[in-house]
Amino acid sequence: MSQENVELIRRVYAAMSAGNASAVIESVDTNVEWVPDRRVGATPIRGRESVLEFFTDRASMFSQIEYEIEESWQQDDRVLVFLRVTGRGAASGAGFDIRIAHLWTLREGMLVRGEGYGDRGEALEAVRLRA
C-alpha cells in the first residue's frame, strides 16, 4: 500500500504546528468524527468545523505548540501515529513535553475519523482489537 495516507497525516501535523488551520481544512471530511482521549472528558465531536474548533481551542491554551510524529503505522485505511507534543502554556509559560497517540481513518484522501489516546499501549490495543 502506498504511503499517501501517512504523508497526508504528516502534512496535517506540520500545518497544526505552524498554526495553519486553513491547510488542515482541505484534508478533513465535512462529516469527520473526533473521539478525544477519555481522560479529556469530552464526548465525540462531529463535523469539520466542530473538530477543527476543538483543536484550535486546545492550541489557544498554549503560546507555543509543536507536534512531532515519532512513529507511524498504516493498516488499510487507518494510520496510527505516536506523537511527541511540546510547547509552553499561554498563561503560565510552563513548558510541557507529552507523548500521545492518534488513530486516523482516511477515505479517498480525507480524514473521516480520529481517536485520541493518552496511553500509547491503549492505541496499539485498539488497532489490534479492530484489525
N, C-alpha and C positions, 0 to 999 in steps of 0.2 A: 504494500500500500504506500502511496506517496506521502511525502512529508508536508503536504499543503496545509492540513489542519494544524499541525504543530507550528508551522511558520505563521499562520494566521493568529494563533494564540500568542506567539512571541511579539507580533506587531501590536496586539491589543495591550499587552502589559507594558511595552515600550511607550505607547501612547498614554497609558494611565500614569506612568512615571513622569512623563512630560506634562501632565495636566491637560492633555489634548482630547477632551471628550468627543469632539466632532469627528476625530479619526476613528473612534471606537464605534460610533453610531452606525456607520456603514457596514459593520461586521456583526451586528446584533439583529436578530429577527424581531419583527414587531410584536410577536406573541411570546417572547422569551420568558422563561421562568428561572428565578434565582432562589435557591434554598440555602439560607445562611446557616453557618455552623450553629448547632443547637445551643451552644453557650452564649450566643449573641442574644437569644431570646426573641428574635423576630420570626414571624411566620413567613412562609413562601411568598415571594413577590412576583407579580406577573405583569408583563408588558414592558416594552423597551424603555419608555420614559420613566416608569417607576423603578426599574432595575438600575438605570443609569443614575437616577436621583439618589438611590440607596448608596451607590459607590461614591458619588460626588459629595453627599453629606458626610460620609465617613472620612473621605480625604480632606474635607474642610476643617476637620479637627486637628490637622497637622500642618505645621509650617513647611514641612518637607516630608515627602514620602516617596520611596523607590521600591519597585518590585523587581526582584531578580529570580529568574527561573533557574533553579539548581538542577532539577531533573525533570524529564517529561517522558511519558509513555503514550503511545497511540494504540488503541484497541478498537477496531472497526470505526464507528463514528464518534468515539469518545477519546478525549485527551485528558490524562491526569498529569497535573503539574505540581511539583513540590516548589514552594515559593519561599524566598527569604525576603521579608518586608522590613525595611529600615526607615527611620525618619526621626522627626522631632515633633513633640506636641506643640500646638499653636499657643496655648495658654501658659504651659509650664516651661516649655523649651527643653523638657527632658527627652533624651534620646531613647529609642527603642529598637529592638532587633528581634523579630519573631520568625518562626518557621511554621508555615501552614501548608495546606494542600487545597487545590481546587480541581474539581472534576467537571469537564465541559462536554456537552453533547453538541455535535455540529450536524447540520443538514444543508447540503448544497452550498457549502462555504459560509454558512451563517451560524452564529451561536444561538441555540434554541433552548438550552437548559444548562444551568450551572449549579454546583453544590459546593459549599464551603466546609472545610474540615480544619478544626484547630489541632487535631491529632492526626498525624500522617498515617499511623497504623490503622485508624478507622477508615481513612480514604482507601488504603490498599484493600482492606476487608470489603468495603463497599464494591470495589471493582471485581473482586473475586466472587462475591455473592451474586452479582448480576451478569457475570461472564457467560 
